[in-house]
Amino acid sequence: MNHISLEHYLKVIPKSKTGLQKDGAAKVETGIKFHAIYKLFQKNKIEGGRNRNKVFLDLQYYCELGHFFKKQHENEQPQFYQTNTDDYDYFEEELKPLLAKKFKSITDNWKTLDKEKLFLKTRKKDELPKPSKELEKWIKEFDSIVVITQNLMWNRETTSSNKLILTYSTIIKDTIKQINKFAKLVHSTSKANEEYVEAVFIRMPFPITF
């Protein structure tokens, strides 16, 4: 699926204003309502921007991948803003629970797979077995985790905050450890299909050990 470019959302959605007000009141967060984003996309003739559902789904997608967007309300007109990682630890508060939820889904779905039918036999002798549709769907669940982890790696290299560098490094290390755990799990299901499993996981931009 082709997504609307992230840069369009970055230009439209304002950064949040966090911290104390002059009178010492609570933290203030400003954003923009989804309908306003949609109208701007139409006005600027953004490719794909005429489809309201696509604009909303793509925005939800970017929120989920941790691109510094946060949804403020759950009503029909949710308000979005860019989080400011310098003011509070967004990754600690929001991203760790998201990754835990994704890994739980992967764990639960692994239990439902028929381990005897993870691979389809091919007629050609030298051809590797093909993954079943169920296995392909399961492996695709790692995509967003990979994207989030790559974003964390990039932010770790570009921030000067020692606290955030430590936070990013811990999450990255834990995430890669989890991915390796699942790679070993699939690898152990069938001696005959070890080559295929290695070929799948070796595409991930992290060190994988079996």
C-alpha positions in Angstrom: 0.0 0.0 0.0 1.4 3.5 -1.0 1.1 6.0 1.9 0.8 9.7 1.6 4.3 11.1 2.2 5.1 11.8 5.9 6.5 15.2 5.0 3.0 16.5 4.2 1.8 15.7 7.7 4.9 17.2 9.3 4.2 20.5 7.4 0.6 20.6 8.5 0.6 19.3 12.1 2.0 21.8 14.6 4.4 20.9 17.3 2.9 20.8 20.8 3.6 23.6 23.2 4.5 21.9 26.5 5.5 23.1 29.9 4.0 25.5 32.5 2.0 28.6 31.5 3.0 32.0 32.9 0.5 31.6 35.7 1.9 28.2 36.7 -1.1 26.3 35.2 -0.9 22.8 33.8 0.9 21.8 30.6 -0.7 23.1 27.3 -0.8 21.0 24.2 -2.0 22.4 20.9 -2.9 20.5 17.8 -5.0 20.4 14.7 -8.2 18.6 14.0 -8.3 15.9 11.3 -10.9 17.7 9.2 -8.5 20.7 8.9 -5.7 18.4 7.8 -8.0 16.9 5.1 -9.1 20.3 3.9 -5.5 21.5 3.6 -4.6 18.3 1.6 -7.4 19.0 -0.8 -6.4 22.7 -1.2 -2.8 21.8 -1.8 -3.7 18.9 -4.2 -1.7 16.3 -2.2 -1.7 13.0 -4.1 -4.2 10.7 -2.4 -5.5 13.7 -0.4 -8.9 13.7 -2.0 -9.8 10.4 -0.3 -10.8 11.2 3.3 -10.4 7.7 4.5 -7.0 7.4 3.0 -5.8 10.6 4.7 -7.1 9.4 8.0 -5.8 5.8 7.7 -2.3 7.0 6.7 -2.2 9.5 9.6 -3.2 6.6 11.9 -0.4 4.6 10.4 2.2 7.2 11.0 0.9 7.7 14.6 1.3 4.0 15.2 4.9 3.9 13.8 5.9 6.5 16.4 6.6 9.4 14.0 6.1 11.9 16.9 2.4 12.3 16.3 -0.1 11.8 19.1 -3.9 11.6 18.9 -5.5 13.8 21.6 -9.1 12.7 21.4 -11.0 9.7 20.4 -14.1 11.4 19.1 -15.1 12.0 15.4 -12.8 15.0 15.2 -9.6 13.8 16.9 -6.9 16.4 17.4 -3.3 15.6 16.4 0.0 17.3 17.3 3.7 16.5 17.0 5.1 15.5 20.4 8.1 17.3 21.8 10.6 14.7 23.0 12.7 17.4 24.6 10.0 18.2 27.2 9.0 14.7 28.2 10.0 11.1 27.5 7.4 10.3 24.8 9.1 7.0 24.0 9.0 5.8 27.6 5.3 6.8 28.0 3.9 5.8 24.6 6.2 3.7 22.5 7.2 0.9 25.0 3.6 -0.1 25.6 2.9 0.0 21.8 5.9 -2.4 21.1 4.7 -4.6 24.0 1.2 -4.8 22.4 2.7 -5.7 19.0 4.9 -8.4 20.4 1.9 -9.8 22.3 -0.1 -10.0 19.1 2.9 -11.8 17.4 3.1 -14.2 20.3 -0.7 -14.9 20.4 -0.9 -15.4 16.6 2.1 -17.7 16.6 0.2 -20.0 18.9 -2.6 -20.3 16.5 -0.4 -21.3 13.5 -0.4 -24.9 12.4 3.4 -25.7 12.8 3.0 -28.6 10.4 1.8 -26.4 7.6 4.0 -23.4 7.8 5.6 -24.2 4.4 4.2 -25.4 1.1 6.0 -28.1 -0.8 7.3 -27.2 -4.3 7.5 -29.5 -7.4 11.1 -28.4 -8.2 13.7 -30.3 -6.3 16.2 -27.4 -5.9 13.5 -24.9 -5.0 13.1 -23.8 -1.3 9.6 -24.5 0.2 7.3 -21.5 0.0 5.7 -20.0 3.1 2.0 -20.5 3.7 -0.2 -17.4 3.5 -0.7 -17.7 7.2 3.0 -17.6 7.9 3.5 -14.7 5.5 0.8 -12.7 7.3 2.5 -13.5 10.6 5.9 -12.4 9.4 4.4 -9.1 8.1 3.5 -8.2 11.7 7.2 -7.5 12.2 7.2 -4.7 9.6 6.0 -1.9 11.9 8.3 -3.0 14.7 11.3 -2.8 12.2 10.2 0.7 11.1 9.9 1.9 14.7 13.3 0.5 15.7 14.9 2.1 12.7 13.4 5.5 13.7 14.7 5.0 17.2 18.2 4.3 15.8 18.1 7.5 13.7 16.9 9.6 16.7 19.5 8.1 18.9 22.2 9.3 16.5 20.7 12.8 16.1 19.9 13.7 19.7 22.2 15.3 22.2 20.2 14.2 25.3 22.1 11.5 27.2 18.9 10.5 28.9 17.1 9.9 25.6 20.1 8.2 24.0 20.0 5.7 27.0 16.2 5.3 26.6 16.5 4.7 22.8 19.4 2.2 23.3 17.5 0.2 25.9 14.3 -0.1 23.7 16.4 -0.9 20.6 18.4 -3.6 22.4 15.2 -5.2 23.9 13.4 -5.1 20.6 16.2 -6.8 18.6 16.4 -9.4 21.4 12.7 -10.1 21.0 13.0 -10.4 17.2 15.9 -12.8 17.6 13.8 -14.9 20.0 11.0 -15.3 17.4 13.6 -16.0 14.6 15.0 -18.9 16.7 11.4 -20.1 17.4 10.5 -20.3 13.7 13.9 -21.8 12.9 13.4 -24.6 15.3 10.1 -25.8 13.7 11.7 -27.6 10.8 15.2 -28.7 9.9 14.1 -28.9 6.2 13.0 -25.3 6.2 15.9 -23.6 8.1 17.3 -22.1 4.9 14.0 -20.3 4.1 13.7 -19.0 7.7 17.2 -17.7 7.6 16.5 -16.0 4.2 13.4 -14.3 5.6 15.0 -12.9 8.8 18.3 -12.0 7.2 16.5 -9.2 5.3 15.9 -7.5 8.6 18.4 -4.6 9.2 19.4 -6.1 12.6 21.8 -8.9 13.6 19.9 -12.1 13.7 21.3 -15.3 15.3 19.7 -18.7 15.0 
